[in-house]
């Protein structure tokens, strides 16, 4: 069975060389009704964490500015979205990491066994004292800051699923690309639509993220209102890093869906 779903894509052509900035001739964001297969598509929720409160971990909140947006997204967007997915013919997966909060879930244990052991890690260069000092300088002065480090470490040791994103029985749980691919193979999935945190960081580059799984031939799309991004001082007010990341998804990976359009398309008609 297939569904018609409104999707956003980006027309990255044609440059207009009569303009001062030829790239401004590009078509830009457009929307079209595309087809998805219910048998071969899954929504995947990635790193939707409960990170605790600012009172518990002030140092973490000082450096990880997206946490309040992520918690608000989980509170306001996820209930309707995940309810619609669970009531549809689409599958729902979860990509986890950053602790052991998920390791007692039977579905995680099953998929870990199905995927088998991870390949041997890549060989790494041998660090020297100068490299170690450079890394320490970045930790102290760039991210997360020496005075924030203890809070950030403690918080990461106490991560758990956001209450709105707790997996239900039978929903696949994976912590890396091998396990997510095992889930996709088992379920016949070749198109993953991501929600979660953060579209320009974890969802893009962490184990089980888009760069990891696209190498296996899986198309990767995103839900615009169900993702956040890591922002900086210059971008946070307009969430510009999120906009750039969604453009990158639309250009290099798959499509960008608006949550309301997506829910309307997948909701049963009877």
N, C-alpha and C positions, 0 to 999 in steps of 0.2 A: 504494500500500500504506500502511496506517496501523498504528500500534503503540499499545497501551495502556500508559501510563506513570504510575506514582504521582507525584503532584505536590502541592506545598504551595501553599496560597493563604491569604489573610488575610481573614476576615470582619469588615469594618470597620463593623458595625452590629449590633444596635440599641442606642442609648444607653438606660441604665436610670436614669431620673430619681428613682428611690427611693433610689439610692445617693449617698454623699457625693461620689463621682467618677463621674458617669454613664457616662463612657467605659469604665469597668470592666465594663459590661454587654455590650460587644462580644463577638462569638464568638471572635475571635482566630485563631491559627493552626489550620488544618485540613488534612487530606490527602484527596485524591480521585484516582481513576484517570481520567486524561484521555486524549485521542486526539491523536497527532501524525502528520503525514504524512511518510513517509520521503523523498518526492520534493520536499518543499517546506521541509525543516528542515535547518539546519546548526548545528554547534557551532563557535563562534568563540573562539579563544584570543587574548587581548588583553594586550599589554605584559608577556609572560612573559619577563623579562630576566635575564640573568646580569649582575649589577651589580659583579662583582669581590668581593674580600674586605675585611673590616674593616681588615686590616693594610695593604692597598693604599690604601683611601679612608676613613680614620677619620672625617673631617669629614662625608662623606655619611652614614655609619651613625649619626652623632650626631643627625642631623636627620630622616632617612628611616627611621623606626623599624620599618616593615613589612618591610624587606628580609629579615631572617632568617626571618620567617614565610613570605614569598613563596618564598624558596629551598627551605625545607623542604616547602612545598606542592608545588612542582615536582618535588622528589625523591621524595615519597611518594605523591602522588595522580595526577600526570599520566601516569606510565607505564601504569598500568592503564586510566585513562580514555581516553587517546588511542589506545591499542591497540584498545580496544573500539569506539571511533568508527570507526577505520580498517578494522575488520573488519565493520562494519555497512553499511547502505545510506545512512547519513547522510553529508552532506558535511562537510568540515573546512576552515575558513578561519582566517586569521591576520590580526590588526590590529596594525600596527607603528608605530613612531615613536621620536623621541628620538635621532636619529643617522642614519647611512647604512649600517648593518650589513646591511640587507636589500636594498639597491639593485642588487646584482649578481644577484639571483635572477631567472631568466627569467620566472617566473610573476608577480612584482611588475612587471617591465617590461611584460609583456603587458597586465596589468590597468590600469596607468597609461596606456598608450596607448589602451586601450578606453574608459576614462573620459574622456579628453581633459583639457584644461587646467582648473584650478580657476577658479571665478568670481572676479571682482575682489574683493579684501578690502574689508570695510566701512570706510567713512570713519571716522576717529578724531578725537577732540577734540585740540586743540593743547595740549600740556603747558606749564605755566608753572613757574618755579623752585620755587614752593611745592609743587606736585604732585610734582616730581622729588625734593624733599627728603622728602616723605611716603613715596614708594616706597622710597627708600633707607633710611629709618628702619625700614620693615617688613622689608626684606632683612636689615638688620643685627640687629634686635632680635626679630623674630617668626619668620622662616623665610628662609634656612637658618642665619643667624648669620654675622657677618662672618668669624669665624675658621674657619668650615666652607666658605665659598664656593668657595675654590680647589679643594678636594677634590671638591666636588659638581660643579663645572664639568668637571673632568677626567674624572670617572667617567661623566658623561652623554655625553662625547665618545667613550667607549670601550665603550658598551653593546653587547651582542650577545644573540642568542637563548640562553635557558637551554638546556642540553644536552638536557633532556627535552622541549623545545618547538620543536626545529628543524623547519621545514616539510619535508615530503617532496614529491617530484616530483608536480606536478599539483594541489597544494593552494593555493587562492587566497590571495594576500597583498595587503593594502590598507593604505594609510596615512591615509586620510581617508574621510569619509562618501560622497563622490562615487564613489570607487573601490570601497568596500564595496557601495554600491548597484548599481554596474555588475556586480559579482560576483553579487549576489543576482538581478538581472535575467537575467543569462546562465544561471544555474543554476536559475532558477525558484523561488528561496527566498523565503519570506515570514515565516519564524520563525527567529530566531537565538537560540541558547542560549549565554550567555557564560561563559567561564572566564578567570581571570587576575587582574591587578592594576590598580587597586584598585576594588572595587565601588562605593565612595562617592566616587570621584575620577575616575580615567581612564575606567573602564568606563562611568560615568554621563555624563561631560561632555567628555571629550577627543574629537578628531576620530575618527570611526568608532565612537564609543560609543553608548550607548542613546538619549540625547536627540537625537543627530545623526540616527540611522537610523530611529527611531520616527516622525519627521516624514514619512518616505517611506512610511509604512503598514506597516512591518515590526514584527511582535511581537518583544519582547525579553525573554528569560527568563535565569535564572542557575542555576549549579550550586553549591550551598551550600558543599561542602567543597573546591571548586576555585577559590574566590575569597578574596582577603584584602581588608582595608580599611585605610585610614589611620586610626590611632587617636591619642589624646592621653593626657596624664598621668592624666586622670580615667577614661578608658574602656578603656585597653589591657588591664588585667588580665582583664576580662570580655569583651573584644572587642565592646563595646556599639555602637560605630559600625558594625561589620559587621552586627549584628542590626537596627539601624535602617535601614540601606541595603537589606537583604534585604526588610524590611517594605515599603519604598518600591517596590522592584521588583515585589513581589507585588501591590501596590495600584495602581500607576500604569503598569506596563509589561506584565508577563506572569506567569510562574510561577516557583517556586523548586523545583528538583529536588535530591534527595539523590543523591550520586554512585553509591552502591551500588544504589539502586533503578533509576537511569537505566541503568547498565551491564547490570543483569539484564534490563531491558526491551528493550534494543537488540541484545543478543547473539543471534546466529542460533540457532535451536532445532535445527538439523540439523547 
